[in-house]
Amino acid sequence: MTYPLVTDLADEGVPVAVTCRVLGFSKQAYFKWRAKPVCDRDLSDAYLINAALDTHHDDPTFGYRFISDELEAQGFVASENRVQRLCSLQRIWSIHAKKRGMNRRPGPPVHDDLVNRDFSATAANVLWLTDITEHWTNEGKLYLCAIKDVFSNRIVGYSMDDRMPAALAVAALTNALMTREVASTIVHSDRGSQFRSNAFVKELRLAELRGSMGRVATCADNAAMESFFSLLQKNVLDTQRWKTREELRLAIATWIEKTYNRRRRQRILGRLTPVEYETIYSAPKAA
């Protein structure tokens, strides 16, 4: 913008009229700017950008479409095209977006690795594992975030959604906390953005849980969680073509609650189900 230059030159003795004529605009335009240096549109854009940055900081998976939805929910009035333009100017992109010439690598860990590939526990609620998987339906993908207690292999919390924001992981953790009594439980995950998000880290802190993250490109780091997903794939996901997300959601929940946790015996548990194993080997609560 050249208007500030007019002011600077005026301070040095150059008449405003001369500078405006040389730069190609009227004195009226200059004095209008001087009376209000920041127009309403620029100020509105600034507020939108700040809100978009805050939303993206809380959940880096959000692209401009989801950011636009969040801004609308917060009371901002702006078209999706305007939000897209501002996000592009500020380089606010979803971490899932494909950017030409940029290498995609796992983000930095927000927790130390407290497990060191020792996937064992002497009691319930000592060590939980969590991860996310996905499966196609005719309506599109359905994402599942599950949490497993290493002691009994029981799925203690899970959530499903048609997209994969940090809220998916937060919902699974919230569901687990509703049914378990925890104290300094370790929650181990990979370095996915959902588990590195401010929302998930905050939830861990509020529940006094200890976050743990595995190393990059180490398949064994979360092999125990992958074994559950393999069973789910074989027993539910690949058994038919799923028409709707709701149909698949119901099938997954039914299999976890009725079959996996309560009916499926595991040799590693002495041919007991996860629920039976916890009932027998968990220390009784004090009356």
TACORCOR-V413713 format. One record per helix or strand of 3 or more residues. SS is the DSSP state (alpha for helix, beta for strand). FROM is the first residue (numbers start at 1). TO is the last residue. If there is no record, write none. Layout:
ss | from | to
SS | FROM | TO
SS | FROM | TO
This chain:
ss | from | to
alpha | 3 | 11
alpha | 16 | 23
alpha | 27 | 35
alpha | 40 | 58
alpha | 64 | 73
alpha | 80 | 89
beta | 127 | 137
beta | 140 | 149
beta | 154 | 161
alpha | 166 | 179
beta | 186 | 189
alpha | 193 | 196
alpha | 198 | 206
beta | 210 | 213
alpha | 219 | 235
alpha | 237 | 239
alpha | 245 | 260
alpha | 267 | 269
alpha | 274 | 281
